[in-house]
């Protein structure tokens, strides 16, 4: 029998595809591609997919694709969706990586949980053809959930399995998938949506601001996931915690050349200035942090910069200004 790579997102469709592919093949390997636009850390993601693999009884590997995927986001050949989601380029990118692993490991084809008509940008016939050609895997991508509605692939022509062993699911409904899950004993699966930050309007506003002023880098993308962001100058931004969890995350992400601001004795947000730092930027930042801590009076804050720590007292800044420079 044959061997197949399965691209797995962790959603119900990809879990079903793992099981269906295992019916067709003697050996199955699931691959999940981790990018900077996941809500979870790489460690959390590896732990999650180790659990998924254990539950399915099939091997699943997590591939760190952060660096190379940034170029896909910067310059998508086929453009963006409703936000900054380059869905066609994203799928082609992941299929290309899966294809390299397929050839390296002596696998026969790649499968995916895509369903015809489920997503407006990437899951219709013309888009699937485009993805297959762009990835260099034309004829070698099998979509078990909807394959009966698509062209016969090379593995089928070579007799590795029959066309009628594939399903004909289409559209945005999930009743058939849920029924299949019950039949296969899959009971723990997430509801659709919410997996990629590039589909979230508020996150994409921050991302657009980052691209416009600083360009796109992996550490800066991580910062976009935390706190409030204030654009104080073309090359300077204040990032401030919303809560205790944010405060801890920000302090962990602060670099040696960031100007860090923490409350002295009054509970409040931690923050740091990221980028160019001058006296005006410092004063504006201290005022914003003070305003989000107290309504009036003088506030004591501790600043850390260049290996030095200093206690300063400041008055709250103008809230109208703070809101005016707030990105999101």
N, C-alpha and C positions, 0 to 999 in steps of 0.2 A: 504493500500500500504506500501512499504518498506521504509527504511531510509538508506542513504548512506553517507559515508565520501568521499570527493574528494580531492586528493592531487593536489594542484594547484601551478604551477611555475610562472604564469603570462603570459606565451607565448600563442600563438593562440590555440595550441592543447589542453592546459588545460582549456582555456576559453570555447572552444567547448564542452569539456567533462563535464564541469559544467552544461551547458545547456542541453546536452543529458541526463545526469544523472537525472536532474530535470524532464525530461519527463517520466523517469522510476519510480521515487520515490516520495512519499508524502513529504519527508523532506530531505534536502541536506545541508551539512556543508562542506565548503571548508577549507582546512588546508594548510598553507604555512610554510615550515620549514626554519627558518633563520639560516645561518651559518656564520662563520668568513670570508668566501670566496666570499661574495657578495660585489659588488662595493658600494652599498648604506649602510647607517647606519641603525640600527634597527628602529629608529624613522621614517626615510624616507620610509623604507619598510612597516611599519605599515600604514603610510599615503597612500602609493600607493595601498595597498590591501584593505583598507577601501573604496577607490574610485572604485576599481574593483568590490567589492561586491555591492556597490551602483548601479553601471552601470548594473550589471547582475540581480539585484534584489534578491540576494541570500547572506546569511551570509558567511563571510570569516574571519578566525582567523590566526594570525601570531604566530608561536611557536618558542621561542628562543631555538635553539638546538646547540648553539656554543660549549659549554663545551664537551658534549658527542660526537659531530661529530669529534672533534680533534683526538679521539682515532681511528675512522674509517680511517682517513688520515694517522695516524702513522702506523697502522697495518692492511691494507686491506686484508681480507681473499682471495679475488679473484683477487688481483693485481691491477695495474694501467693501464690506457689507454695510449695514446701517450705522455702524460705529467705526472702530478701527480693526475690525476682524477680517483678516485676509483669508477667508475660509478656503477658497480654491487653492491658493498658494500653500496654505497650511497643510491641507491634505496631500498635495503633491509632494511637499517637503517630507512629510512623515512616510509616505509610500516609498520615496527615494531612499531614505535611510533603511526602511524595512527591506527594500530590494537588495541593498548592499549586504545586509545580514543574511538574506535568503541565499544569495550566491555563495557567500563565505561559508555557510553552514550546510550547504547541499540540500536546501529546501526546494520544493517544487513550485510553490505559488504563495501569494499573500491574500489573506481574507480581511474583511472589514465589516463592521455592523451598520453600514449605511443603508438607508431605506429610500426607495424612489419616492420623491414628492414630500419628504418629511421636512427638509430645510430649503428655504427659497433660493439661496445662493449657490449651494454646492451639491444638492442632492436631486438633480434632474439629469436626464440622459446626456444632454450636450455638455454639461459641467463634468459629469463622470468621464466622458470621453476625453475631455480636455485634461482632467486630472491624470488619467492613465497615460496619456501621451507625454505630458510634462514630467511625470515621474520616471519615465523610461521603462514602465512595467505594462505597456499596452498588451492586453490579452492574458496577463498573468495575475490580475486582481479579480478575486471572486467575492461576490457579495451574497452570502448564503440566504439572507432574509428576503431579498428581492430578486435574486439571480434568475429566476424563471421568467422575469419580465425583461431581461437584458439579453444582449448577444451572447452566443455560446463562446466560452473562453478556451484558451489553449489547453488547460488541464482536462477539460471535458473532451475536447477533440482527441486528446492523447489517451482517452479511456480511463483516466484516474477516478472519475465518478460520472454519474449520469446527470443530465440537465434537470430531469424530473425529481432529483433528490434535493434540489434547491426550492426555496419558498417563493411566494408571489405577494408578499406584504407590500403595501404602498400607502401613501398618505400620512397624515399626522396623528391618527388615532393610535391607541396602545392596547386595545382589547386583545388582539391576537398575540401580541408579545407577552401580555400578562398571563394569558392562558398557557402559552408555551412555558413560561417561567414556572407555573404550577406543575405542569407535566414533568418538567426537568428537575423539580425540587429546589428551584432558586426562589428563596423567600426574602432575602435581605438585599434590596437594591434601591438606589436613589431615584427620586423623581427627576424628570428631564429638566434641563436648563441650569444656569448658574455655575457652570464649570469653568468658563473662560472669562477672565477680566476684560478681554478686548471687546466683549459684547455689552459691557456695562457703561452707560452714558457718562456717569460721574467720574469713573476711573479714566475714561478716554479723554475727558476734559483736562485732567491732570497730565495725561500722557502727551496730548497735543501741546500743552504748555512746555513740557520738558523737551520735546523734540524741537520746538521753536527757539528755545533759549539755550539749552545745553547739549542737545543731541541725545542719542540713545545709548545708554550703557546699562549693564546688568545691575550694578550697585544702586544706580539712581532709580531704576524701575522698582527695586525692592522698597525704596523709600516711599514710593507712591502709594503703597498699601497701608501706610500708617499715618494717623493724625490729621491735623488741618495743615494746609499748605498756603502760604502767603507769598506772592511774587512782589518783592520789594524793589528790585532792579533787574535789568536784563540778565545779569549773571549772579543774582543773589536771591535766595529764597529762605524764608523762615518756616520751619516745620515744627508744629507744636502738638503735644499729646492731648487727646480728648478725655482720657481716663487713666487709671492706674496701669492697665495693661499696655496702653499706648506709651505711657511714660517709660516703662521698662524696655519696651521694644526700641524706642528712639535712642535711649542711652546705650543700648547694645549696638545700634547701627551707626552711631556717631563716629566720625573719623578724627584723626589727630588734628587735622586742619579745620575742623568745624568749631564754631563759637557756641559753647554749650551754656544753657541757662537753666538753673534749677531753683525751686523755692527754698528760702532759708528755713523759716519755721512755719509759715502759713501753708496749709495744703493747697496745691494748685498744679498747673501743667508744667511739665518739663519741655524744653524746646532746644533747637539749635539752628544757627545760621549756616546754610550750606551754599558755598560759592564765594564770591568776592565779599570781603568784609572791610568796612571803613567806619569811622565814628558815626556818621549819619545812619548807616544801616544798623549799627549796634543800638543807637538811641531809639530808632523806630521799633526794633525788635523787642527791646526791654519794655517799651510802652505797651505793645500789643500783649505781651505775656502778663504784664501787670493788669491790664484791662480785663483779661479773661480770668484773673484771679480775684480781684476786688473791684468794687464800684468806685470807690474814692479813697483818698488818703495816700499815705506813702507806704510802699511795699519793699521789703528787704529780699533781694535775690542774690544768688551766688553764680558767678560766671567762671568758666574754665576755658582757657585758650592758650596755646603755645606752652603748655606745661605749667601755667600759672593759674592760681585760683584767687578770686577777688570777690569781696562782698560789696554790693552796691545797693543804694536805695533809689527808687524811682516812683514817679507818679503814673497812674494809669493813662494810657494814650487815648486818642480819639477813636471811639468805636466806629464811627462812620468811615474813617480812613481804613481801619482794620477790615471792615466788611468790603470796602472798595478794592482791596488788594487780595482778598481771599479767593483762592482758585476754586477750592471745594472743601 
